[in-house]
Amino acid sequence: MATYFSKRNLQFLLHEVFDAEQLTQYEYFSDHDKETFNMVLDSVTHIADTHMFPYLKEVDRNQPELIDGQVKVHAKIKEYLKEMGDAGLIGAGFSYEHGGQQVPLLVSSCIGFILMAANNGMMYTGLSSGAAHLITSFGSEELQKTYVENMLSGKWQGTMALTEPQAGSSLSDVMTTATPQEDGTYKIRGQKIFITAGDHDAVDNIIHLLLARIDGAPKGTKGISLFVVPKYRLDGTPNDVTSTGIYHKLGQKGVPAMHLTYGEEDECIGYLVGQPHMGLPYMFQMMNDARIGVGMTGAAIATAAYYSALQYAKERPQSRRLNQKNALDSPQTPIINHPDVRRMLLFQKAVTEGALSLLLETARLFDLSHVTEGEEKENYNLLLEILTPMAKTYPSEMGLQATSQSLQTFGGYGFTEDFPVEQYYRDIRITPIYEGTTGIQAQDLLGRKMTMKGGKAAQLLFAEISKTIAEANTYDELKPYGDRMKVELKQAQEVMMTLMPHAMSDVERYLSDATLFLEMMGNIVVGWQWLKQATVATRTLLTQNPQGDELAFYEGKLHTMKYFFHYEIPKNLGLAARLKDTEVLTIVSEKELAL
């Protein structure tokens, strides 16, 4: 079977870079050790190898269909959901109280990485766990007992129902209504669009976590509430949730994206989650979890594309080496021997392994924020907050570029259905859009996260990067790269000093190039992750003297780190120059753009 991810790299990040076992010193994770963590990865890899990767093309080419009001999906999806539920993997990160295994997110996020690398067209389980997490966090005991177990078992599907035809990302314009009933329930009426896995026949029920406005609620986001709205009530009666249509997508074709109508017959019942008018703060939990999940999806798809390109480059003969052009009698060489192909492969490796490291860093902070107290907890939360927009966007945007380079490695064959890379390219394109577009993430980073708590989050992040620099600089080979990272931090501070005067006086000016700022910061934090990986690799090479494949693995880490610093980090010079430029070029009139 072809390789779609590196188990060795995952083990390196999990155990050598982030020391997952260190989390077991906390009582919440104390039942686990390195062996149980590896068992989780082995279990999910078996499911991915058996039920997902072999059906990559088949699921893509047999799209969901809406037939007589029922959405039909590929038969393998039901098997997959049952396997995941039976193995306890949908709710692996949940507490024992809610039927989970209390696995750290540092480990459970690897579940999503392996699954999405195997087959992104079977993106169902993360939605169920995210929706169930909302119910366990904010729902009544009755709601928890009623819904969570079946959602984590794979019998019921969970969704997040936010987007409406007129609202898009502007949740303050949500118009779906909730009318109170005497029995404490609500009648729901409205429409939702782009609801991933919003209806299908691989489960017995669909449980929507839906945003709506209670009659008489305040306008804007302060008037939004969160509801559980099942497709079927507990007695099996249809709950007046109608599948109006399926959106036919560029990629992720195995997962239906639904247009749903609620209350067409005025018989759709919803159950309030938590307090009225608190829907958006509640939903932000799922959205933030989902943003990290989308980043992991981007990293996973790009990783699968990289390994596909790597295998092809090793096997595809084409021309001779540049220094042997005159030797036409010699056999053609595999294209991996051509410098430009190696450059494309190094770019893919640098992006995918750097992005995965950033995501696991974020997951580790999530875990620490949940098992610590006081100022320590606050600091971990602030680091998590500031890293989330970068952890969502860098793997999505740069993963798309890496997948494009994978397709380029194949040449003309990459543009055909003969190889999976054209599917990977289609599948990954949604990730810069999902759960808040790149532009929204950029405004979040520059507009909120860099300045929150008087800039404390940014100070904490820069301090963490500085710790890695100090450790790296103890090795002569790494000192030039640690010093370069110091320059990058100073440059980022100069950019902020240039932009800050506009933050209060002219917000449009302040945020006009926020996406460029996000790109610059993404390069910095992934450079940080590469310096961290290179430090571990250098220490291992000096102290353990690895041989054979292990020697090549660690040396490969160093070479890829150097590639990132010599090819990707220099891009920040241009980004910083633009961000410090006093002339604004994006605030132009509609007529100027049109004529």
N, C-alpha and C positions, 0 to 999 in steps of 0.2 A: 504494500500500500504506500502511496506517495506520502511524504511528510507535509504536514500543514502547520506545525509549530515545533519549537525545540524544547523538549522536556528538560534537557541539560541547562538551558538558559533559565527556565522557570525555577529550577532547583537552585541555581546560582543566586538569582535575585531573592528568592524566598528565604533561603537559609544562610547564605554567605553575606549578602549585602544588607538585608533587613532583619536577619536573625529572628525569624518568626517564633521560634521556641521561647524567646525572651518574654513574649506576651503571657506565657503560661505561669509566670510568677504572680500574676493577678488572679484572684480567686475565681472570677467569672470564667476564665479560660483554663483553669488549673487541671481540668480532667484531660487535657490534651498534651501531646508531645510531638516531636518530629515524626514519629512513626504514624500517629493518627493523621497528621497533616498529609503525609505522603499517601496514606490509604485513601483519603478524599480525592486526591489528584488521580490516583490509579483508577478509582471507581468512575469518575467522570470521563477519563480518557477512554475507558472501555466502552462506555455508552456512546461517546463521540465516534469512536472507531467503528462501532457495530451498527448504530442506528442513524448516524448523521452523515458523516463524510462520504460513505458509499452512495448516498442519495443526493449529493450536491446538485447535479445537473437535473436529475429526475424531478426533484421538488420545484426547481426553478421553472422547468418547462411544463409543469402541470399545475397551473395557477388555481387558486380558489375560485369557485363559481357560486353565484347566487341563483339557486334553483328553487322555485316555488316558496320563496321566503326563507330558505335555509341555505347557509353557506357551507359548501362541501370543500374540504381540504384534503391534501394527500393522506392516504391511509397510514403512512409511516409516522405521522405526527402524533396520532393517538398512542401508538406503541412507545414512542419517545417520551411522551408525558407520563405514561404509566411507569416506565423504567426510572425516570427521574424522581417521581413521587415515591416509588417503592424503596429507592436507595436513600431517601431522605435528603436529597440534594437541592430540592427547590427551597426548602426551609433550613438549610444547613446553618445559616447564620442566626437563626432565631433562638430565643431562650428555650430552656427545657420546659418552662411553664407553657409555652405556646407550641410545643411539639418539635422544636428545633434541636440542634446539636451544639449550640454556643460556639461555633467555629468562628475565629476572627475574620473580619472582612479581608484582611491581608491574604488569607487563604481562600475564603469563599469567593472573592472576586476573581481568583484564578479559574474557578468553575466556569464563570461567564466567558472568560478569555478562551478557554479550550473549546467550549461549545460553539462560540461564534466564529472561531477559526475553522472549525469543522464544517459548519453549515449555517450561515447567517439567515437562510431562508426558513429556519425553524426557531425563530426568535419569539418564544412564548413564555418560558418559565420566569424570566426576569420581571415581566410585567405582573405575574401573579404574586411573586414574593414582595414586590414593591407595594402593590395594593394591599396585601395582607399586613405588611408592616405599618401602613397607615391605620388600619383597623386596630392593631394591637397597641399602637401608640396613643390613639385619641378616641377610639370607639368604646362603647359601653361593654360591660362584661357579657351582656346578652349578644351583642353583635360579634364579639370575639368567639364565643362558643358556637354561634350559628354558622359563621363563614370561614374562619381561618383554617381549620383542620382540612376541609375539603379543597381549599385553594392550594395548600401546601402539599396535598397528596397528588395533585395533578388531575383530580376529578372535576374541579371547577377552574375556570379561567378568570384571572383578574385583569382589569384595564384601568387606565386613567382617562377620563372623559372631560377634557378641558375645552378644546378648540371648537369654535362655532363659525358658521359661514361668514358672519359679518365681523367677527372679532379677531381671528387669527391669534397672534401673540399678545394682543391687547386684552388681557383678562378683565380689565375694568369695564369692558363693554359686553360682558356676558349677559345674555338675555333669557336663558333658560329659567323658568319659574318653578317655585316650590310653594304650594298652597297648604297651610296647616290643616290637619284633620283632627276630629275629636279624640281619636284613639292614639294621638301622638305621632302618627305617620304624616307624610306629606305627599300630595299629588304633584308629580313632576310633569312639566310640559316644555318641550323645546327640541332643538336639534344639535347634534354634535358631529363633527367631521374629522377625518383622518384618525379614527380610533383604531389603533393597531390591535389585532386579534379581537376586534370588537364583536365578532360573531363567528362561530365555526362548530362543526359537528364532531370534533375530537374530544369534547368534554360534555358533561351533562348540564352545565349551567355557566352563564357568563355573569361575573359580578363587577359592575361598573362603579368606580369611585368617581363621582360626578360633581362638578361645580354648578351651583344654581343660586338664584336670588330669591329668598323668601319674600312673599308679598309684603310690601311696605318697607323693605330693607333700604338702608342708605345707598346712594349711588356710588359708583366706583368700586374699587377693590374692597373697601370696608364693609360692603353689603353682600359679600359672597359667602355662601355656606357650602359645606361638604356633605354629600349623601352617599349611602350605599344603595345602588339601584340594580337589583338582580334581573336577569332576563326572565327567569321563572321564579315564582314565589315558592315557599317551602312545601306547599301542597301540590306543586307541579303545575299550577295555573299560570298561563302566560301573563307577563306583567306589562303588556302594552308597550313593549320595546320593539320597534320595527326596523329591520335591516332595509334601508332605502336603496342602497347601492354599494358597490365595491369600487374603489379607486384603482385603476390599472396603473401600476407604478413602473418606474425605470428599473428598479432593482428590488431586492427582498420580496420577490414575487410569491414565495411560499407562505407569506403572512398576509392575511386580508387586512386592508386599511378601509374601515367602514364609514359610511354615512348613516347615522342612526337617528331615528325619530322617536321621541319619548312622549307618550300621552296623546297619541293621535285620537284615541277613543276616550280620553279623559279617565283612564284606568291604570296609569303608571304610578306605582307606589314606591316612595323612597324613604330611607331611614336616616335621620340626622346623625352625623358623626361629630361627637364633641359638642361644642357650644355654637349657637347661631353666629353668623357673620365672621367666623374664624376659618373659613374654608381655605383662603389663600395661604395664610401662615401654615396651616396643616399640610396643604398640598406642596408647599415648598420643600418639605421633607422628602416627599417622593420625587419631586423634580430634581433636587440636589443629588439624591441617590441615582436617579436616572441619568443625570449629566455625567457622573463618573462612569455609569454603565455604558453610555453612548461612547465616551472616550475609549473604554475598554473594547467596545465593538469595533471602532475604527482601528485600534491597534491590532486587534485579532484578524480582521479581514486583510489589512496590509501585510501582516505576518504570513498569512496563508499565501498571499500573492507573491511575497518574497521567496518563499520556499519553492513555489511552483516555478518561478523564474530561475532560481538557483539550479534546480534539477535540469531544466531545459538548457541552461547555459553550459552545463557539464556534458550534455549529450549531443548538442547540435553542432556539427562541423560546418565551418564556413571560412573560406579563404585561408591564408597563411599568416603567421605572425608578422608584424610590421618589419622586423629585422630580417625576415626570410622571404621577402616578396619575390625575389628572383628564383627561388627554389620551387619552380612550378611542378617539378616531378615529385615533390614530397606531398604526402597526404594533407588534406585540409585539417586545420586545428579546431578543437572545440572553441566556441565563441567566448568562453570564460577566460581564455588566454589573451583576449584583446583588451587593451587598457581602458577603453571607453565603456565596455561592458562591465569590467570590474568596478569602475567608478559608479555606474548605475546600481550595481549590487551593493556596494558599500553605502551608498545613499540610503537604500532600502533598509539595510541592516542597522544603520545609525538611527534612522527615524523610528523603526519598529521597536528595537530594543531600548532605545532612550525613552520612547513614549510609555512602554510597559513599565519601566522603572519608575517613571513619574507617577503613574497610576497606582502602583503598589506603595509608593511613598505616601500618597494621599490616603489609601486604604489603612495604612499603619497609623496615620494621624487620627483617622476616624475611630479606630480601636482604642487608642490611648485616650481620646477625649471621652470615651464612655467608661473607662475604668479608673480614672483619676479624679481628683477633687480640687476645689479652690482655684488658686491662680494657675496651677499647672494645667488644670482642665480648660480654663479660659484660654490659655496660650495655645494649646493644641487645637481648640476650636477656631481660633483666629487664623492659625496656619492652614487649617482645613478650608476655611472660608476663602482665603486669598488664592489658594492653589486650585480650587474647584473650576473656575472658568478656564484656567490654562490646561488642567487635566482633561477637560471636555474638548477644548478646541485644538490643541496641538495634535493629538492623535487623529482627530477628524480631518483637519485641513492638510497636515503634513502626511497623514496616512493616505489621503487621496492622491497627493503628489507621488508618494512612494509606489502606490498601486499603478499610477500612470507610467512610472519608470519600469515597473514590472512588465506591463504591456509592451513598452518600448523594447525591452530585452528580447521579447519574442519576435519582434518585427511584425511582418504581415500576418503571421500565424496568430499573434495576440489579438488581432481584430476579428478573428473567426470564432465559431463555437467549438472548434476542435480542442481548445484548451480552456481551462476554467477562468483564466485571467480576465476575459471580457465580462464574465459574471461578477467577479470581484470588483471590477471597476464600476459596474452598475450598482452593486450592493452598497459600496462604501459612500457613494455620492450623497446619500441622505444624511450622513452623520454630521456634516457642518450645519444642517438645518434642524435636526431633531433637538427637542428639549431646550429651545432657545438658540437662535441662529448665532453665527460667529459675531455679527454686529451687536447682538444683545449681550453676549458674553463679554465683549470688549467694553461696552458701557458699564457693565457690572464691575469689571476689574478696575477700570480707571475712575469711574464715577462713584463707586462705593468702597470697594475692597482696599484700594491703595490709601484711602483717606480715613477708613474706619478706625474708631478709637484713637483719633489724633495721629494716625499713621502707624499705630502699634503693630498691626498685622504685617505691614511691609518691613518694619524694623525687625520683627521676629524672623521673617523669611530671610532677610539679608544676613542676619546673625547665624542662621542655620547653614547658609551657603558658605559663610566665612569659616565656620567650623570645619567643613569639608576641605576648604582651601588650605587651612592650617595643617590638616592631616596629610593632604596630598603633597604639600611643600616639604615634608620630611623626606621625600624621595627625590633625588636629583633629577630623574627622568621626567617627573611630573611637575616640577617647580615652574617651568615656563607656562604650563597650562593653568596652574593655580594662580600665577601672576596675571595671566590674561583674564581670568575670571574676576580678579580684583578690578581690572580696568572696566569690565562690563558692568559691574555693580556701580562704580563711580559714574559711568556714562548714564545709567538708568536714573541715578539721583539727579544728574544735571538736567535730564529731560523733565523730570517731575518739577524741578525748580522753575523751568521755563513755562510749563503748563499751568502750575498752581495759581498764578495771579488771575487766570481766566475762570477758575472754578466757581467763584461766587458772582462774578460780574457778567459773564457771557458763557452759559453752559454749552451752547452749540459750538462755540469756538473751542472750548475746553475738550469736548468729546468728538470734534470733527474728524480726528485721525486716531480715535481710540482703537480701531482694529489694527493699525500699525503698531501701536503701543503693545497690544496683546501679542502680536507676532514677535516683537522684540523680547518681551518678557518670556514668551514660550521658549525662545532660543536660549535664554539665560537659564531657566530652570531645567531644561533638558541637558544643557551643558553641565550644570551642577550634577545631574544624575550620572552623566558619563564620567565626570571626575570622581564621583563616588565609586562607580564600578571599577574604574582604572586603579584606584587606590587599593581596593580589595584584590584585584588581579595582580598588581605589583607585589603586594605583601605575600601573596600565595606563591608567586614565582620565586621570591627570594628565600622563603622559609620552608617550602615543601618540595621544591625541585620536581614539579610534575613532568611526566614524559608522554610521548605519543599524542593521542587525541586530546588529552588533558592539557598538555603544553600548548597545542595549537589553539585550544579554546581560550586560554588566558591571554596568549599573545594576540589572538583575534580581538579580544576586548580592548587591548591597548591600541592596536592599529585603528580600530573603529572610533575610539575616543579621539585619536589624533586627526582622523578624517573629519569628525564633527567640528573640531576646533579650527581646522584649516579651511574648511569649505562652508560650513553653516554659520558659525559665530561671526565671520567677517560681514555677513549680511546686515548685522546690526549697525554697522557704520552708516549705511545708507538710510536705514530706518530712523536712527537717531538724528541724522542731519535733517530729514524731513520734519520730524517731530519738534525740533528746535527752530525750524524756519518760521519767521514772523509772518510770512504771507500765506493766507488761507486760500486754498484753491477749490475746496469742495462746496463752499456755500455760494452757489451761483443760482441764477433765476431759472425757472422752468423753461422760459423762452430761449435762454442761452443754450440750454441742453438740447432743445428740440430743433433749432435752426442751424 
